[in-house]
Amino acid sequence: MAIEKVGVYRKWLEPVPKNRNGKPIPKSQWPKKRRYHWIVRWYGTNNERYGKVFRTRKEAERHAIEIQEKVNLGKADRPKTLSLREFMREHKKVMKGQVACGTLRIQIQVLGLFENYIGDSVVLGKIRPHHAEGFVADRLASGLSTGTVNKYIRTLRSVFNLAIEPRGYLQEGQNPFARIRERKKAQKPIRYVTVEEYAALMNSAQRLWWKSLISMAYGSGLRRGEVLNLTWADIDFEGQLIRVVPKKETKRLLEWEPKDHENRVVPISDETTQLLANLHVQCEEGHPYVFITPRRLRRILLRRELGEWSPDSEVVNNIARDFGIIRLHACVAKCTLHDLRRSAITNWAQKLPIQVVQQLAGHSDISTTRKYYLAVRSEDLVSAKKLLNSILTQTYDD
């Protein structure tokens, strides 16, 4: 158990001086006649004794206050020695199920790149900001885009924060990526799909399956993974609502988690409701999924039984390719299924409060909604122009 009191003591640096008679000087004269430093001492939760030396008493007392807070919380132990390779292996093991499979895969991938750069045997506590800066410079020199490198910085900053709390391998303030700034880049304009373009896409889609998917993406702003993992049990036809919820693995269901583990309810339009109802009529009886076909599900379940299936594998193949063909036939400028989601969020933002839009979009941070998902529509530019003309006209009249 940790002791209650953190001590501040003098640490003498030389033997006790002697006076002219050859006898040791009195203890009261030691501070004036004998060199010393100040040392802070405490005991950890394992009863191990720790200490840190300072040149002045003021520095030592300031540190003692910080350590006392940690002692009271049982967090005053020195970090364990762990290599980057060992940390990566542990991270992969303990984070399974805590974050989405895709997120964990990216974290391990980026950790692996950092390990290749710095060396796998480097002790975690000896990684410094200059190592992080060097890694960033190396990635940029390799030709990666600024956006990708910025994503690496965010990922490693987040992972090394976990090495501090809750794992205790690094002390507070030791995250090597904590102060590494993301490189500036011009933000790409958000692709807004107009209502006319949406109508063209719907007319171009021949299959009811695709019409339903496009309508849901544009009308309800669901992510691709949320759409593809949708089950009939998630749809409230009477209330015209969709519940985005996790799925536990069963004989007929695949394990799946929404991004950021955010459960939510989103509305669906009359058009989408009717399309889904028509799709339900065509569905094989007892089949649980809306967009994963029975044939595809049987193949996935077989692969899962053989141990060849991963939760982050694609449940439907060639989505981007097939949507691209529909878009070309519709003569619609380049866009993706995710652009349909962005457009839905932009449409909501015209009438709904931003915090409501955030909840419907499933964003844990409202700044994400503002920065990446609210497009400026052509009609917004027209409204801004009218407002400007009105102000200027009023000014000249005055």
C-alpha positions as CSV (number, residue, x, y, z in Angstrom):
1,M,0.0,0.0,0.0
2,A,1.2,3.6,-0.7
3,I,2.1,5.6,2.4
4,E,0.0,8.7,3.1
5,K,2.8,11.2,3.2
6,V,5.3,12.1,0.5
7,G,8.5,13.2,2.1
8,V,10.9,16.0,1.1
9,Y,14.5,15.6,2.5
10,R,18.0,16.9,2.0
11,K,20.3,14.5,0.2
12,W,23.9,15.1,1.4
13,L,26.5,15.0,-1.3
14,E,29.7,14.7,0.8
15,P,30.9,13.5,4.2
16,V,30.4,15.6,7.3
17,P,33.1,18.3,7.4
18,K,35.4,18.6,10.4
19,N,36.4,21.6,12.4
20,R,39.9,22.7,13.3
21,N,40.1,20.1,16.1
22,G,39.4,17.3,13.6
23,K,35.9,16.7,15.1
24,P,32.7,16.6,12.9
25,I,31.0,19.9,12.8
26,P,27.6,20.2,14.7
27,K,24.5,19.0,12.8
28,S,23.1,22.5,13.0
29,Q,25.9,23.7,10.7
30,W,25.5,21.1,8.1
31,P,23.3,23.1,5.7
32,K,25.9,25.9,5.6
33,K,29.0,23.8,5.5
34,R,27.9,20.7,3.6
35,R,26.7,20.4,-0.1
36,Y,23.3,18.9,-0.6
37,H,20.3,18.5,-3.0
38,W,16.7,18.0,-2.2
39,I,15.0,14.7,-2.7
40,V,11.3,13.7,-2.8
41,R,10.6,10.1,-1.6
42,W,7.5,8.0,-1.7
43,Y,6.3,4.4,-1.8
44,G,4.3,2.9,-4.6
45,T,1.3,0.5,-4.4
46,N,3.7,-2.5,-4.4
47,N,5.6,-1.0,-1.4
48,E,8.6,-0.2,-3.6
49,R,10.4,3.0,-2.7
50,Y,10.9,5.8,-5.2
51,G,12.8,9.0,-5.2
52,K,13.6,12.1,-7.3
53,V,16.3,14.7,-6.8
54,F,16.0,18.5,-7.2
55,R,18.4,21.4,-6.9
56,T,16.1,23.6,-4.8
57,R,13.6,23.0,-2.1
58,K,10.9,24.9,-4.0
59,E,11.2,22.5,-6.9
60,A,11.1,19.5,-4.6
61,E,8.0,20.7,-2.7
62,R,6.2,21.5,-6.0
63,H,6.9,17.9,-7.2
64,A,5.9,16.5,-3.8
65,I,2.4,18.0,-4.2
66,E,2.0,16.4,-7.6
67,I,3.2,13.0,-6.3
68,Q,1.0,13.3,-3.2
69,E,-2.1,13.5,-5.5
70,K,-1.0,10.4,-7.3
71,V,-0.2,8.5,-4.1
72,N,-3.7,9.3,-2.8
73,L,-5.1,7.7,-6.0
74,G,-2.7,4.8,-6.0
75,K,-1.0,6.0,-9.2
76,A,2.4,6.9,-8.0
77,D,4.2,3.8,-9.3
78,R,7.0,4.2,-11.8
79,P,6.0,3.1,-15.3
80,K,6.8,-0.5,-16.2
81,T,9.5,-1.1,-18.8
82,L,7.9,-2.2,-22.0
83,S,9.1,-2.3,-25.6
84,L,7.2,-0.9,-28.5
85,R,6.7,-4.4,-29.9
86,E,5.3,-5.7,-26.6
87,F,3.0,-2.7,-26.3
88,M,1.7,-3.2,-29.8
89,R,0.9,-6.9,-29.1
90,E,-0.8,-6.1,-25.9
91,H,-2.8,-3.2,-27.5
92,K,-4.1,-5.6,-30.2
93,K,-5.2,-8.0,-27.5
94,V,-6.8,-5.7,-25.0
95,M,-8.6,-3.4,-27.4
96,K,-10.4,-6.1,-29.3
97,G,-14.1,-5.5,-28.7
98,Q,-13.5,-2.1,-27.2
99,V,-13.2,-0.3,-30.5
100,A,-14.5,-1.0,-34.0
101,C,-12.5,-3.6,-35.9
102,G,-11.6,-1.1,-38.6
103,T,-10.3,1.3,-36.0
104,L,-8.2,-1.3,-34.3
105,R,-6.8,-2.4,-37.6
106,I,-5.7,1.1,-38.5
107,Q,-4.1,1.5,-35.0
108,I,-2.1,-1.6,-35.4
109,Q,-1.1,-0.7,-38.9
110,V,0.1,2.7,-37.9
111,L,1.9,1.4,-34.8
112,G,3.6,-1.1,-37.2
113,L,4.8,1.7,-39.4
114,F,6.1,3.6,-36.4
115,E,7.8,0.4,-35.2
116,N,9.5,-0.1,-38.5
117,Y,10.8,3.5,-38.4
118,I,12.1,3.6,-34.8
119,G,12.8,-0.1,-34.1
120,D,10.7,-2.7,-32.3
121,S,13.0,-3.1,-29.3
122,V,12.8,0.6,-28.3
123,V,11.5,1.0,-24.7
124,L,8.2,2.9,-24.6
125,G,9.4,5.3,-22.0
126,K,12.4,6.4,-24.1
127,I,10.4,7.4,-27.2
128,R,10.7,11.2,-27.5
129,P,8.9,13.9,-29.5
130,H,11.9,14.1,-31.9
131,H,11.2,10.4,-32.8
132,A,7.6,11.4,-33.6
133,E,8.7,14.4,-35.7
134,G,11.1,12.2,-37.6
135,F,8.4,9.6,-38.3
136,V,6.1,12.3,-39.6
137,A,8.8,13.8,-41.9
138,D,9.6,10.3,-43.1
139,R,6.0,9.6,-44.0
140,L,5.7,12.9,-45.9
141,A,8.9,12.2,-47.7
142,S,7.6,8.9,-48.8
143,G,4.9,10.6,-50.8
144,L,1.9,10.1,-48.5
145,S,-0.8,12.8,-48.6
146,T,-1.0,15.4,-45.8
147,G,-4.4,14.1,-44.9
148,T,-3.1,10.6,-44.4
149,V,-0.1,11.7,-42.3
150,N,-2.4,13.8,-40.2
151,K,-4.5,10.7,-39.6
152,Y,-1.3,8.9,-38.5
153,I,-0.6,11.7,-36.0
154,R,-4.1,11.6,-34.5
155,T,-4.0,7.8,-34.3
156,L,-0.7,7.6,-32.5
157,R,-1.5,10.4,-30.2
158,S,-4.6,8.5,-29.2
159,V,-2.8,5.2,-28.7
160,F,0.0,6.7,-26.6
161,N,-2.6,8.4,-24.4
162,L,-3.8,4.9,-23.6
163,A,-0.2,4.0,-22.6
164,I,-0.5,6.8,-20.0
165,E,-4.0,6.1,-18.8
166,P,-5.2,3.5,-18.0
167,R,-2.1,1.3,-18.6
168,G,0.5,3.4,-16.7
169,Y,3.4,2.6,-19.1
170,L,4.1,6.3,-19.5
171,Q,3.9,9.2,-17.1
172,E,1.6,12.1,-17.8
173,G,3.2,14.5,-20.2
174,Q,5.3,11.7,-21.9
175,N,3.1,11.2,-25.0
176,P,5.6,11.7,-27.8
177,F,2.8,12.8,-30.2
178,A,1.0,15.1,-27.7
179,R,2.4,18.3,-29.2
180,I,3.0,17.2,-32.8
181,R,0.9,19.5,-34.9
182,E,-1.0,18.3,-37.8
183,R,0.2,19.7,-41.1
184,K,-1.9,22.3,-42.7
185,K,-3.9,21.3,-45.8
186,A,-6.6,22.9,-47.8
187,Q,-9.9,21.3,-47.0
188,K,-11.6,19.8,-50.0
189,P,-15.1,21.2,-50.7
190,I,-17.8,19.0,-49.5
191,R,-19.6,17.3,-52.4
192,Y,-23.3,18.1,-52.1
193,V,-25.6,15.9,-54.2
194,T,-28.6,18.0,-55.2
195,V,-32.2,16.7,-55.2
196,E,-32.1,16.7,-59.0
197,E,-28.9,14.5,-59.0
198,Y,-30.6,12.2,-56.4
199,A,-33.6,11.8,-58.7
200,A,-31.3,11.0,-61.7
201,L,-29.5,8.3,-59.6
202,M,-32.8,6.8,-58.6
203,N,-34.0,6.7,-62.2
204,S,-30.6,5.1,-63.2
205,A,-30.8,2.3,-60.6
206,Q,-32.7,-0.6,-62.1
207,R,-32.8,-2.9,-59.2
208,L,-35.1,-2.3,-56.2
209,W,-32.2,-3.2,-54.0
210,W,-30.2,-0.3,-55.2
211,K,-33.1,2.1,-55.2
212,S,-33.7,1.3,-51.5
213,L,-30.1,1.7,-50.6
214,I,-29.7,5.1,-52.4
215,S,-32.9,6.4,-50.9
216,M,-31.9,5.4,-47.4
217,A,-28.4,6.9,-47.8
218,Y,-29.7,10.2,-49.1
219,G,-32.8,10.4,-46.9
220,S,-31.5,9.1,-43.6
221,G,-27.8,9.8,-43.7
222,L,-26.6,6.3,-42.7
223,R,-23.0,5.2,-43.1
224,R,-22.4,2.5,-45.6
225,G,-21.7,-0.1,-42.9
226,E,-24.9,0.9,-41.0
227,V,-26.9,0.4,-44.2
228,L,-25.4,-2.9,-45.1
229,N,-25.7,-4.4,-41.6
230,L,-29.3,-3.3,-41.3
231,T,-31.8,-6.0,-40.3
232,W,-35.6,-6.1,-40.8
233,A,-35.9,-6.0,-37.0
234,D,-34.2,-2.6,-37.0
235,I,-37.0,-1.0,-39.1
236,D,-40.2,0.4,-37.6
237,F,-42.4,0.6,-40.6
238,E,-45.3,2.1,-38.7
239,G,-43.3,4.8,-37.0
240,Q,-41.0,5.2,-40.1
241,L,-37.9,4.9,-38.0
242,I,-34.6,3.0,-38.2
243,R,-32.6,1.9,-35.1
244,V,-28.9,1.8,-35.5
245,V,-27.9,-0.8,-32.9
246,P,-25.0,-3.3,-32.4
247,K,-25.5,-6.9,-33.5
248,K,-24.4,-9.9,-31.4
249,E,-23.2,-13.0,-33.2
250,T,-25.8,-15.7,-33.6
251,K,-26.4,-18.5,-36.0
252,R,-28.0,-16.1,-38.5
253,L,-26.4,-12.8,-37.5
254,L,-22.9,-11.4,-37.8
255,E,-21.2,-9.5,-35.0
256,W,-21.3,-5.7,-35.8
257,E,-20.8,-2.5,-33.9
258,P,-21.8,1.1,-35.0
259,K,-18.9,3.6,-35.3
260,D,-18.0,5.0,-31.9
261,H,-20.5,2.5,-30.4
262,E,-23.2,5.2,-30.9
263,N,-26.7,3.8,-30.9
264,R,-29.3,6.1,-32.4
265,V,-32.7,6.4,-34.1
266,V,-33.2,8.1,-37.5
267,P,-36.3,8.9,-39.5
268,I,-37.1,7.5,-43.0
269,S,-39.2,9.2,-45.7
270,D,-42.4,7.9,-47.1
271,E,-40.5,7.0,-50.3
272,T,-37.9,5.0,-48.5
273,T,-40.5,3.3,-46.3
274,Q,-42.4,2.2,-49.4
275,L,-39.2,1.0,-51.2
276,L,-38.2,-1.0,-48.1
277,A,-41.7,-2.5,-47.8
278,N,-41.5,-3.6,-51.5
279,L,-38.1,-5.1,-50.8
280,H,-39.4,-6.9,-47.8
281,V,-42.1,-8.6,-49.8
282,Q,-39.4,-10.0,-52.2
283,C,-37.2,-11.2,-49.3
284,E,-36.8,-14.9,-48.5
285,E,-38.9,-15.8,-45.4
286,G,-36.9,-15.7,-42.2
287,H,-33.9,-14.0,-43.8
288,P,-32.7,-11.3,-41.2
289,Y,-30.9,-8.8,-43.4
290,V,-32.2,-6.0,-45.6
291,F,-29.2,-5.7,-48.0
292,I,-27.1,-8.8,-47.4
293,T,-28.7,-11.4,-49.8
294,P,-29.5,-14.9,-48.6
295,R,-26.9,-16.4,-50.9
296,R,-24.2,-14.0,-49.7
297,L,-25.1,-14.6,-46.0
298,R,-24.8,-18.4,-46.5
299,R,-21.4,-17.9,-47.9
300,I,-20.3,-15.6,-45.1
301,L,-21.6,-18.0,-42.4
302,L,-19.7,-20.8,-44.1
303,R,-16.5,-18.7,-44.0
304,R,-17.1,-17.9,-40.4
305,E,-17.5,-21.6,-39.6
306,L,-14.2,-22.3,-41.3
307,G,-12.5,-19.4,-39.4
308,E,-12.0,-17.4,-42.6
309,W,-14.3,-14.5,-41.7
310,S,-13.3,-11.3,-40.0
311,P,-15.9,-8.8,-38.5
312,D,-14.4,-6.0,-40.6
313,S,-14.7,-7.9,-43.9
314,E,-17.0,-6.6,-46.6
315,V,-20.4,-8.0,-46.2
316,V,-21.3,-6.9,-49.8
317,N,-18.7,-6.9,-52.6
318,N,-18.2,-4.2,-55.3
319,I,-20.4,-1.6,-53.8
320,A,-18.3,1.4,-54.9
321,R,-17.9,-0.1,-58.4
322,D,-21.6,-0.8,-59.0
323,F,-22.6,2.7,-57.6
324,G,-20.1,4.2,-60.0
325,I,-21.8,2.5,-62.9
326,I,-25.2,3.8,-61.8
327,R,-23.7,7.3,-61.4
328,L,-22.2,7.3,-64.9
329,H,-25.5,6.1,-66.5
330,A,-27.3,8.9,-64.6
331,C,-24.8,11.5,-65.9
332,V,-24.1,12.7,-62.4
333,A,-20.8,14.3,-61.5
334,K,-18.4,12.2,-59.4
335,C,-19.7,11.3,-56.0
336,T,-19.7,8.5,-53.5
337,L,-22.3,6.8,-51.2
338,H,-20.7,8.8,-48.4
339,D,-21.5,12.0,-50.3
340,L,-25.1,11.0,-50.1
341,R,-24.8,10.8,-46.3
342,R,-23.1,14.2,-46.3
343,S,-25.9,15.7,-48.4
344,A,-28.5,14.3,-46.0
345,I,-26.8,15.9,-43.1
346,T,-26.5,19.2,-45.0
347,N,-30.3,19.0,-45.8
348,W,-31.1,18.5,-42.1
349,A,-29.0,21.4,-41.1
350,Q,-31.2,23.8,-43.1
351,K,-34.1,23.4,-40.7
352,L,-32.8,21.5,-37.6
353,P,-30.6,22.7,-34.7
354,I,-27.0,21.7,-35.1
355,Q,-27.1,19.5,-31.9
356,V,-30.0,17.5,-33.4
357,V,-28.1,17.1,-36.7
358,Q,-25.2,15.8,-34.7
359,Q,-27.3,13.2,-33.0
360,L,-29.0,12.1,-36.2
361,A,-25.6,11.8,-37.9
362,G,-24.1,9.7,-35.1
363,H,-21.2,12.1,-34.4
364,S,-19.6,12.0,-31.0
365,D,-18.1,15.4,-31.5
366,I,-20.2,18.3,-32.9
367,S,-17.1,19.8,-34.5
368,T,-17.0,16.8,-36.9
369,T,-20.6,17.7,-38.0
370,R,-19.6,21.3,-38.6
371,K,-16.3,20.8,-40.3
372,Y,-16.8,17.8,-42.6
373,Y,-20.5,17.4,-43.3
374,L,-22.2,20.8,-43.8
375,A,-21.9,21.8,-47.5
376,V,-22.7,25.2,-48.9
377,R,-25.4,24.7,-51.4
378,S,-25.9,26.8,-54.6
379,E,-29.2,28.1,-53.1
380,D,-27.3,29.2,-50.0
381,L,-25.0,31.3,-52.2
382,V,-28.1,32.8,-53.9
383,S,-29.6,33.6,-50.5
384,A,-26.3,35.2,-49.3
385,K,-26.2,37.3,-52.5
386,K,-29.7,38.5,-51.9
387,L,-29.0,39.4,-48.3
388,L,-25.8,41.3,-49.4
389,N,-27.8,43.3,-52.0
390,S,-30.5,44.1,-49.5
391,I,-27.9,45.4,-47.0
392,L,-26.1,47.5,-49.6
393,T,-29.3,48.9,-51.0
394,Q,-30.5,49.9,-47.5
395,T,-27.1,51.5,-46.9
396,Y,-27.2,53.6,-50.1
397,D,-30.8,54.7,-49.4
398,D,-29.8,55.9,-46.0
